[in-house]
């Protein structure tokens, strides 16, 4: 499917356009539909699989206690059926594709992600819903963008927009989705990115509200304004959360690195066994984190029970994610953070009774700080909890706690973003030099010179054509179909001109200036030709001199 040349020219430029926004809206509708379908199926399955309402003696005799083991086998079967080439999935993999491949996520990876994550969540593994939401949203948008034959720089924006739509459709939190994409996925802010991503997030949230209602998942948590007299205690809370988050990151990454080379079936069954054992004693520790949060905010929760539940939740999460169960990390982090906040609130209330009314705000603060520290995204975490609680009273205390928590973890323990560390363990690249990153934002159609002529190699009037070219590039096609650049060079010895030629490579008009740079930087000279559809349809030429001028202009 090819679009009009004028539209492709506009989309190749790193500028905001109405067309880009409309395409983002169209793709967001598709991505939101996929996520809504995923949520509906999961909701139906959870009706039969959750065990939290059972007592201990009932759990032992209930068939659902073995669900994690069944889930591990189902996940392995899906992985076996699918292609080994497309076994990568999840947030870390999407990050890799966005950074180095313009967000082009293979369509073949979508079925595996859909069903494996569905089985993982339905069988009570401690993983989050945002993992499949991000992967499926990215796949939906990027595949559509390629079908529309969009320039690669626009595909990256469409992929980011699909991710925003997926997150918003999952949590009904459009602003958090926007900030998550900018803070975690893109790690940069550009105006022409903002509006397509924001439109997609709105589309995802509206889709969620139409199907599930305008629900704020943690609105039931009682968040009241905390007085300034409590802030010294909050600072200590931040330090403790920072230490806990750093230890959690270290443990999860250690398990991930240790099990990286184990056979898949062994890893999945071990994760299922550990989850099953935890679930027998602490069923509230299973699932994405909602059950743990319910216990943390319940009336008069027991301190020892919350501590045991926290340990169980951490073990179940590390076992699931570290051993390769597909799913997200944010849901479990919310559960762990809520338990930490509730535990610290109860301990603090025993020493300072005045803190007793503020257990709800401590719970929210714990959730915010854990997500912000572990993912290296404090602002996205703050906005997420603001939308999920629908209460602005948590903003100032959550910010106050997040600062010491972040500094302790990242400076004191050298703990970095969990997602980027996972990429390093998996051997997936994500680092791009500033020059290449700038060049990736502009399509070749924005810079190519369309003033050129093509002549046959056996044309006897090549010299005359060059003399009459009047600044145009002159290309010749030889008998083998290769394209050569023709030039006249002045010989200073006898003041005569001679015809020179050299072969040049071609790039599709969907490429970016980064591909041009990769070809021409080897010799720091020369040209590339740009073709549309097939190599015989040449539409422009880009020279090393023009590329250097663009780089020096500061536009990339």
C-alpha positions, 0 to 999 in steps of 0.5 A: 500500500503506497501513499501520495508522494506529497504526504510522504515528503511531509512525514519524512520531516521531523515536524508536527503535521495533521496527517501524522496525528490522524494516522496515530488516531487510526492506529490507536483505534486498532491497538486499543481494540486488541488490548480491550479484547485481551482484557475481556478474555482475561476477565473471563478467565480470572472468574474461574482461576482466582483463589484469594477468597479461599481459606488455607484448608480449602486451598490445599484441596482446590485444583486451582492451587496447581494453576501456575504449573499448568500455566508454565506448561501452556506457556512452554507449548505456545513457545514451542509452537511459535517460531524461535526467531520471534520468541523475544517479547515484553517491554525490554524487547520493545525498547530494543526495537524502538531504539535500534529498529524504528519501533518495527516489532515483528507481527509474528511475535504478537500471537506468542505475546498474546497467549503466553501473557494471557496464560501467565496472568490467568494462572496467577503468576506475579506479573503485570498487565502492562507488558502485553499491553505495551508489546501488543500496542507496539506491534499493532501500530508498527505493522500498520505503519509499515503496511501504509509504507510510512517513512521509518522516522514516522514508524517510530512515532506510530509505534510509540503512539501504539504503546501509549494507546495500549497503556491507556486502554489497560489502566485508564490513565492517558496522561501516565501513558504519555509520560511513560512513553517519553520517560521510559521508551523514548527518553527524549521530548520532541513536540512533533512526538507529543501530539500523536502520542497524546491523541493515541493515549486519549483514544486508549482511555476512551476505549477503556471507558466505553467498555469497562466504565470510567474506573480508577483502579485505586480510587478506594484507597483513602488518601487524605492530606498529610500534615507537614509535621509528618515529612521527616518520617516520610524522608526516612520512609523514602530511604527505606524504600530506596534500599528495598527497591535496589535490593529487589532490582539486584535480586531480579537481575541476578536470577535473570542472568543465572537462568538465561541459559537454562532450557526454557521448560526448566525455567518455566516449571521452576517458576510455576513450582515456586509460585504454587508453593507461595500460593498455597500459604499466601494466595494474596501474593499471586497475581498482578498486585491487586490482591496484595494492595487490597490486603495492604489497605484493609481495615487493621491489617496484621503487621506480621501477616503483611511482612510475610505477604511482602516476602511472598510477593517479592519471591513470586515476582522474582521467580516469575519475571526472572525465570522468563514468565511473560508479563509486566513489572509495574503491577507487581511493583505496585503490590510490593510498594503498597505492602512496604508503605503499609508496613512502614505506616503501621510501624510508624503509628506504633511509635508516633500514634499521630500517623495512624490516619495516614496509612492510605497515603503511605500505601500510595507513596510506597507504590509510587516510589517503587515503580519510580526507582525500579524503572528509573521513571519517577515522573511517570510513576507519580502521574500514574498513581495520580490518575489511578487514585483520582486524588491530587493529595498524594502529589507532594508527599509522593514527590518528597519520598521519591527523591531520597528513595531514588538517590539512595538506590541510584547513587548509594547502590548504583541501581539503574533502570531495571528494563535497560539492565535486562536488555544488557543481560539479554544481549540486546542493544539500545545505545545510539550515538547523538548524531545517529539518533538525530539522523533517525528523526528525518526521512531521506525524502526531506533532504534528497535532491530531485534534480537529476537525470538518468542516462543509458550507459551506452549513450555516446553523448554522455559528455554533452549531457554532463555539460548541459546538466546545469547542476543536476546529478547525472546517473547512468545505468549499466548493462547489469542494472547498477547505478553509477554517478557520472562527473566531469573532472578538470585535469590541471595538467592540460586543462581538459575535462575527463569523464569519471564514474563510480557506483553508488548504493540505493535506499528505499524512500522510507529510510532515514538519514541514518542509513545514508550516514552509515553508507557514506561515512565509510569513505566520507564522500559519495552519494546514494540514490533514493528509490520508491517501490522498486530500484528502477524508480529512482526519485532522488539523490543525497550526497555526503556534502548535503548530509554534512551540511544538514548535520552542521545546521543543528537540525539533527 
